[in-house]
Amino acid sequence: MFDRIIIIIMDSVGIGALPDAADYGDIGANTLANIARSQGGLFLPVLESLGLGCIEPIKGVRSNIEPRGAFGKMAEVSKGKDTTSGHWELAGCPVYTPFPVYPNGFPPEVIEKFSALTGRCILGNKAASGTAIIQELGAEHMRSGCPIVYTSADSVFQIAAHEEIIPLEELYRLCRIAREEVCVGPHAVGRVIARPFIGRPGSFTRTANRHDYSLPPSCDTILDLLVRAGYSVTGVGKIADIFAQRGITRSFPTKSNDDGMETLIKLVTTQSEKGVIMVNLVDFDSIYGHRRDPVGYARALEKFDRQLGVLLASLHSDDLLIITADHGCDPTFSGSDHTREYVPLIVYHRCIRGHSLGTRQSFADVAATVADNFSLPAPFGVSFLAEVK
């Protein structure tokens, strides 16, 4: 048994369109391969050494090596391509009924209820890019004091507000009202998200004080089972938010990929409790994927690769590292939506024999592997633990 399993979720780092990608308008999506192609190749020596190039051809990443990690890719059985579905399935709780989405904005009954409960008018009420809508409506928001409500192709109810006009605690209160009293029943979106920003008209920028209010998972996750069995479950980044604070013993919110990796390396070095550390690295998705910035995405991947080298040197002999993702967000694709893709699977410990884990039929194989390691019942999925011992 490994004492600790560390799971890094590279938010949106997909590795090729799933067989049902046509249902989502995502034929041809391949976040990693298309970024690499657009940039003339990626320099990812650490991920390369672990077998990344053996999963799928990626320009600049060699495949003719003897990898020091086990490698493969995983399909998603959940009916969606969003953060919540992806993370819940990784934890053993697939989402078979898609969360509601609102490509034409929220219906009147939702907005009217929100306004009645908060006593505030709203601006927006449409699907939009978060950075674009604050440029469009930010000045009016500052004049009127009305929060900006918008959605996206994901199942989200997002509230943007200038931190000098609606203070953070008030913005968070508005989000709690939306989560607990408005976005319920048939309108129970996956996440209500606070989107604070600062600046002046023409130069608004979002801050790192974002906060997500998720639905609680619809079934037990491996995180729930670990906590009940007395193990430690540490969430880094937005993990605790995604699981509605459930199945988490300690949480370390972060403001960036750099912050997330620095926090993880410190935890690996100083924390000794048996259990799981789960990390979300959100910048890949929120800063580069949605904004369709393959140049920035490539640089972020290469920086993560350098940080990963430091992490590998810090791991204990009884640590198992799993690197994966929750969906795709191909920055070379049209629009600003996530993309329906396989996700990479890389597994490492110091004594592993590098080999293929094949194409897994569900992200939940990660949860099943964790369950197998800690002698817990698997909520869903097929363990690959025996293949990496």
C-alpha positions as CSV (number, residue, x, y, z in Angstrom):
1,M,0.0,0.0,0.0
2,F,1.2,3.5,-0.8
3,D,0.9,5.9,2.2
4,R,0.0,8.8,0.0
5,I,-1.6,9.3,-3.4
6,I,-1.0,12.7,-5.0
7,I,-3.4,13.5,-7.8
8,I,-2.7,16.5,-10.0
9,I,-5.5,17.6,-12.2
10,M,-4.2,19.8,-15.1
11,D,-7.5,21.6,-15.6
12,S,-8.5,21.3,-19.3
13,V,-5.4,19.5,-20.6
14,G,-7.2,17.1,-23.0
15,I,-5.5,14.7,-25.3
16,G,-7.8,14.1,-28.2
17,A,-11.5,14.0,-29.1
18,L,-13.7,11.3,-27.6
19,P,-15.8,9.1,-29.9
20,D,-18.9,11.1,-29.1
21,A,-17.2,14.5,-29.7
22,A,-19.5,15.2,-32.7
23,D,-22.4,15.4,-30.2
24,Y,-20.7,18.4,-28.6
25,G,-19.4,20.0,-31.8
26,D,-15.8,19.0,-30.9
27,I,-14.6,16.9,-33.8
28,G,-10.8,17.5,-34.2
29,A,-10.2,18.9,-30.7
30,N,-6.9,17.8,-29.1
31,T,-5.7,20.3,-26.6
32,L,-2.1,19.0,-26.2
33,A,-1.5,18.0,-29.8
34,N,-3.0,21.1,-31.3
35,I,-1.1,23.5,-29.0
36,A,2.1,21.7,-29.8
37,R,1.4,21.9,-33.5
38,S,0.6,25.5,-33.4
39,Q,3.8,26.4,-31.5
40,G,6.1,24.2,-33.6
41,G,6.5,21.8,-30.7
42,L,6.5,21.7,-26.9
43,F,9.5,21.3,-24.6
44,L,8.3,19.0,-21.8
45,P,11.2,16.8,-20.8
46,V,9.9,15.7,-17.5
47,L,6.4,14.7,-18.8
48,E,8.2,13.2,-21.8
49,S,10.3,11.0,-19.5
50,L,7.1,9.8,-17.8
51,G,5.6,8.7,-21.0
52,L,3.4,11.6,-22.2
53,G,4.5,11.2,-25.8
54,C,3.7,7.5,-25.7
55,I,0.0,8.3,-25.2
56,E,-0.6,10.3,-28.4
57,P,1.7,12.0,-30.9
58,I,2.6,15.4,-29.6
59,K,5.1,17.5,-31.6
60,G,8.3,18.0,-29.7
61,V,7.6,15.2,-27.2
62,R,9.4,12.0,-27.9
63,S,7.7,8.6,-27.9
64,N,10.8,6.4,-28.7
65,I,11.9,6.3,-25.0
66,E,11.8,3.9,-22.1
67,P,9.4,5.8,-19.9
68,R,9.8,5.9,-16.1
69,G,6.1,6.1,-15.6
70,A,2.9,4.2,-16.5
71,F,0.8,6.0,-19.1
72,G,-2.5,5.9,-20.9
73,K,-5.7,8.0,-21.4
74,M,-9.2,8.0,-20.0
75,A,-12.6,8.4,-21.5
76,E,-15.4,10.3,-19.8
77,V,-18.7,8.5,-19.2
78,S,-20.4,11.6,-17.7
79,K,-22.7,13.5,-20.0
80,G,-20.8,16.7,-20.2
81,K,-17.5,18.4,-20.5
82,D,-17.4,20.6,-17.5
83,T,-15.3,20.9,-14.4
84,T,-17.8,19.5,-12.0
85,S,-18.6,16.4,-14.0
86,G,-14.9,15.7,-14.7
87,H,-13.8,16.0,-11.1
88,W,-16.8,14.1,-9.7
89,E,-16.1,11.2,-12.1
90,L,-12.4,11.2,-11.2
91,A,-13.6,10.8,-7.6
92,G,-15.9,7.9,-8.5
93,C,-19.3,9.7,-9.0
94,P,-20.1,10.0,-12.8
95,V,-22.8,12.5,-13.8
96,Y,-25.3,10.7,-16.1
97,T,-27.9,13.5,-16.3
98,P,-26.3,16.7,-17.7
99,F,-26.5,19.9,-15.6
100,P,-28.8,22.5,-17.1
101,V,-27.2,25.1,-19.4
102,Y,-28.5,28.4,-20.6
103,P,-27.1,29.5,-24.0
104,N,-29.7,32.2,-24.3
105,G,-29.5,33.5,-20.7
106,F,-31.5,32.5,-17.7
107,P,-35.3,32.5,-17.9
108,P,-37.3,35.3,-16.3
109,E,-38.3,33.3,-13.2
110,V,-34.7,32.7,-12.3
111,I,-33.6,36.4,-12.6
112,E,-36.8,37.7,-10.9
113,K,-36.2,35.4,-8.0
114,F,-32.6,36.4,-7.7
115,S,-33.5,40.1,-7.8
116,A,-36.3,39.7,-5.2
117,L,-34.1,37.8,-2.8
118,T,-31.1,40.1,-3.1
119,G,-32.9,43.4,-3.7
120,R,-30.7,44.1,-6.6
121,C,-31.2,44.7,-10.3
122,I,-28.9,42.8,-12.7
123,L,-27.0,43.5,-15.9
124,G,-26.2,41.0,-18.6
125,N,-28.1,37.7,-18.4
126,K,-26.5,36.1,-21.4
127,A,-23.8,33.6,-22.3
128,A,-20.5,35.5,-22.6
129,S,-16.8,35.4,-22.0
130,G,-16.0,36.6,-18.5
131,T,-13.3,39.0,-19.6
132,A,-15.4,40.4,-22.5
133,I,-18.6,41.0,-20.4
134,I,-16.8,43.1,-17.8
135,Q,-15.4,45.3,-20.5
136,E,-18.8,45.6,-22.1
137,L,-20.9,46.2,-18.9
138,G,-18.3,47.2,-16.3
139,A,-18.8,50.9,-16.6
140,E,-22.6,50.6,-16.4
141,H,-22.2,48.3,-13.4
142,M,-20.1,51.0,-11.7
143,R,-22.7,53.6,-12.4
144,S,-25.7,51.5,-11.4
145,G,-24.3,49.2,-8.7
146,C,-26.1,46.3,-10.4
147,P,-24.1,43.1,-10.5
148,I,-23.4,41.4,-13.9
149,V,-25.0,38.0,-14.2
150,Y,-23.9,35.8,-17.0
151,T,-23.4,32.2,-18.0
152,S,-21.3,30.2,-20.5
153,A,-21.5,26.9,-22.4
154,D,-20.9,25.3,-18.9
155,S,-23.6,24.9,-16.3
156,V,-22.8,28.0,-14.4
157,F,-24.5,31.1,-12.8
158,Q,-21.7,33.7,-12.7
159,I,-21.9,37.0,-10.9
160,A,-19.3,39.7,-11.7
161,A,-18.8,42.8,-9.6
162,H,-16.2,45.5,-9.1
163,E,-14.6,45.1,-5.7
164,E,-15.0,48.8,-5.0
165,I,-18.7,48.8,-5.9
166,I,-19.8,45.5,-4.3
167,P,-17.3,44.4,-1.6
168,L,-16.2,40.8,-1.7
169,E,-18.2,39.6,1.3
170,E,-21.4,41.1,-0.3
171,L,-20.6,39.4,-3.6
172,Y,-20.1,36.1,-1.8
173,R,-23.4,36.6,0.0
174,L,-25.2,37.1,-3.4
175,C,-23.6,33.9,-4.6
176,R,-24.8,32.0,-1.6
177,I,-28.3,33.2,-2.2
178,A,-28.1,32.1,-5.8
179,R,-26.7,28.7,-4.8
180,E,-29.1,28.0,-1.9
181,E,-32.3,29.6,-3.1
182,V,-32.3,30.4,-6.8
183,C,-30.3,27.8,-8.6
184,V,-32.3,24.8,-7.3
185,G,-34.6,22.2,-8.7
186,P,-34.6,22.2,-12.5
187,H,-32.3,25.2,-12.4
188,A,-29.6,23.5,-10.3
189,V,-26.5,24.6,-12.2
190,G,-23.3,22.8,-11.4
191,R,-21.6,25.9,-10.0
192,V,-22.4,29.5,-8.9
193,I,-19.2,31.5,-9.3
194,A,-18.2,34.9,-7.9
195,R,-16.2,36.8,-10.4
196,P,-14.7,40.0,-8.8
197,F,-12.8,42.5,-10.9
198,I,-11.0,45.8,-10.4
199,G,-9.8,48.7,-12.6
200,R,-11.4,51.4,-14.6
201,P,-13.5,51.5,-17.8
202,G,-11.3,50.2,-20.7
203,S,-8.9,48.4,-18.3
204,F,-10.9,46.1,-16.1
205,T,-9.1,42.9,-14.8
206,R,-10.5,40.0,-12.9
207,T,-8.9,39.3,-9.5
208,A,-7.8,36.1,-7.9
209,N,-10.7,36.3,-5.4
210,R,-13.0,34.1,-7.4
211,H,-15.0,31.7,-5.4
212,D,-17.0,28.7,-6.6
213,Y,-20.2,27.4,-5.0
214,S,-20.8,23.9,-6.3
215,L,-23.6,21.4,-5.9
216,P,-22.7,18.6,-3.5
217,P,-21.9,15.4,-5.3
218,S,-24.9,13.2,-6.0
219,C,-23.3,10.1,-4.6
220,D,-20.4,9.2,-2.3
221,T,-17.0,9.9,-3.7
222,I,-13.7,8.3,-2.8
223,L,-13.0,11.5,-0.8
224,D,-16.0,10.8,1.4
225,L,-14.9,7.2,1.9
226,L,-11.4,8.2,2.8
227,V,-12.5,10.7,5.4
228,R,-14.9,8.2,7.0
229,A,-12.1,5.7,7.2
230,G,-9.9,8.2,9.0
231,Y,-7.5,9.2,6.2
232,S,-6.4,12.7,5.4
233,V,-7.8,14.3,2.2
234,T,-6.1,17.6,1.3
235,G,-7.5,19.8,-1.4
236,V,-5.3,22.3,-3.2
237,G,-6.8,25.0,-5.4
238,K,-10.5,24.8,-6.0
239,I,-10.9,21.2,-5.0
240,A,-12.9,21.9,-1.9
241,D,-15.2,24.2,-3.8
242,I,-15.8,21.6,-6.5
243,F,-16.9,19.0,-3.9
244,A,-18.9,21.5,-1.9
245,Q,-16.4,21.2,1.0
246,R,-17.4,17.5,1.3
247,G,-14.8,14.8,1.8
248,I,-12.0,17.3,2.6
249,T,-10.0,17.4,5.8
250,R,-7.8,20.4,4.9
251,S,-8.1,22.9,2.1
252,F,-5.5,25.3,0.6
253,P,-7.1,27.7,-1.9
254,T,-4.6,29.0,-4.4
255,K,-4.4,32.0,-6.8
256,S,-2.5,30.5,-9.7
257,N,-0.7,27.4,-11.1
258,D,2.5,28.6,-9.5
259,D,0.8,29.0,-6.1
260,G,-0.7,25.5,-6.5
261,M,2.6,23.8,-7.3
262,E,4.5,25.7,-4.6
263,T,1.8,24.6,-2.1
264,L,1.9,21.0,-3.3
265,I,5.7,20.8,-3.0
266,K,5.6,22.2,0.5
267,L,2.8,19.8,1.5
268,V,4.7,16.8,0.1
269,T,7.8,17.8,2.0
270,T,6.2,18.6,5.3
271,Q,2.9,16.6,5.5
272,S,3.1,12.9,6.6
273,E,-0.5,11.8,7.1
274,K,-1.7,8.8,5.1
275,G,-4.3,9.7,2.5
276,V,-4.7,11.8,-0.6
277,I,-3.6,15.2,-1.8
278,M,-5.7,16.4,-4.8
279,V,-4.6,19.5,-6.7
280,N,-6.4,21.5,-9.4
281,L,-4.2,23.7,-11.6
282,V,-6.8,26.1,-13.0
283,D,-4.7,28.6,-15.1
284,F,-4.5,26.2,-18.1
285,D,-8.3,26.5,-18.4
286,S,-9.3,29.9,-17.1
287,I,-6.5,32.0,-18.4
288,Y,-5.4,30.2,-21.6
289,G,-8.0,27.7,-22.7
290,H,-11.1,29.8,-22.5
291,R,-9.3,32.8,-23.8
292,R,-8.0,30.8,-26.8
293,D,-4.3,31.6,-26.1
294,P,-2.2,28.7,-27.4
295,V,1.0,30.7,-26.9
296,G,0.3,31.3,-23.2
297,Y,-1.0,27.8,-22.7
298,A,2.3,26.3,-24.2
299,R,4.4,28.5,-21.8
300,A,2.2,27.4,-18.8
301,L,2.7,23.7,-19.8
302,E,6.4,24.1,-20.0
303,K,6.6,26.0,-16.7
304,F,4.5,23.2,-15.1
305,D,7.0,20.7,-16.5
306,R,9.9,22.4,-14.8
307,Q,8.0,22.5,-11.5
308,L,7.1,18.8,-11.9
309,G,10.8,18.0,-11.9
310,V,11.1,19.6,-8.5
311,L,8.0,17.7,-7.2
312,L,9.4,14.4,-8.4
313,A,12.6,15.0,-6.4
314,S,10.5,15.7,-3.3
315,L,8.3,12.6,-3.4
316,H,8.7,10.0,-0.7
317,S,9.3,6.3,-1.5
318,D,5.8,5.5,-0.4
319,D,4.1,8.2,-2.6
320,L,2.2,7.4,-5.7
321,L,1.7,10.3,-8.2
322,I,-1.2,10.5,-10.6
323,I,-1.3,13.3,-13.3
324,T,-4.5,13.7,-15.3
325,A,-7.1,16.3,-16.3
326,D,-10.9,16.9,-16.1
327,H,-11.8,17.8,-19.7
328,G,-10.3,19.6,-22.7
329,C,-10.3,23.3,-23.7
330,D,-8.4,23.4,-27.0
331,P,-7.2,27.0,-27.5
332,T,-6.9,26.4,-31.2
333,F,-10.6,25.6,-31.5
334,S,-13.4,28.1,-32.3
335,G,-15.5,29.7,-29.5
336,S,-14.4,29.7,-25.9
337,D,-16.0,26.5,-24.6
338,H,-14.5,23.3,-23.2
339,T,-13.9,20.5,-25.6
340,R,-15.0,16.8,-25.2
341,E,-11.7,14.9,-25.0
342,Y,-9.9,12.0,-23.5
343,V,-7.6,13.0,-20.6
344,P,-4.0,11.9,-20.1
345,L,-3.1,9.5,-17.4
346,I,0.4,9.4,-16.0
347,V,1.3,7.4,-12.9
348,Y,4.7,7.5,-11.2
349,H,6.6,6.2,-8.2
350,R,10.2,5.5,-7.8
351,C,10.1,1.8,-8.5
352,I,7.6,1.7,-11.3
353,R,8.1,-0.2,-14.5
354,G,7.2,2.1,-17.4
355,H,4.4,0.7,-19.5
356,S,1.0,1.4,-21.1
357,L,-2.2,1.4,-19.0
358,G,-4.2,1.6,-22.3
359,T,-7.4,3.4,-22.8
360,R,-9.4,3.5,-19.6
361,Q,-13.2,3.5,-20.0
362,S,-13.8,6.0,-17.2
363,F,-12.1,8.8,-15.3
364,A,-13.4,6.9,-12.2
365,D,-10.5,4.4,-12.6
366,V,-8.6,6.9,-10.6
367,A,-11.1,6.6,-7.7
368,A,-11.1,2.8,-8.0
369,T,-7.3,2.8,-7.8
370,V,-7.3,5.0,-4.7
371,A,-10.0,2.8,-3.1
372,D,-8.0,-0.4,-3.9
373,N,-4.8,1.1,-2.3
374,F,-6.6,2.0,0.9
375,S,-8.7,-1.2,1.0
376,L,-12.0,0.7,0.6
377,P,-15.0,-0.3,-1.6
378,A,-14.6,1.3,-5.1
379,P,-17.5,3.7,-5.7
380,F,-17.1,3.2,-9.5
381,G,-14.4,2.3,-12.0
382,V,-11.6,-0.3,-12.5
383,S,-8.5,-0.1,-10.4
384,F,-5.1,0.0,-12.2
385,L,-3.2,-0.4,-8.9
386,A,-1.9,-3.9,-9.7
387,E,-0.5,-2.6,-13.0
388,V,1.7,0.0,-11.3
389,K,3.0,-1.8,-8.2
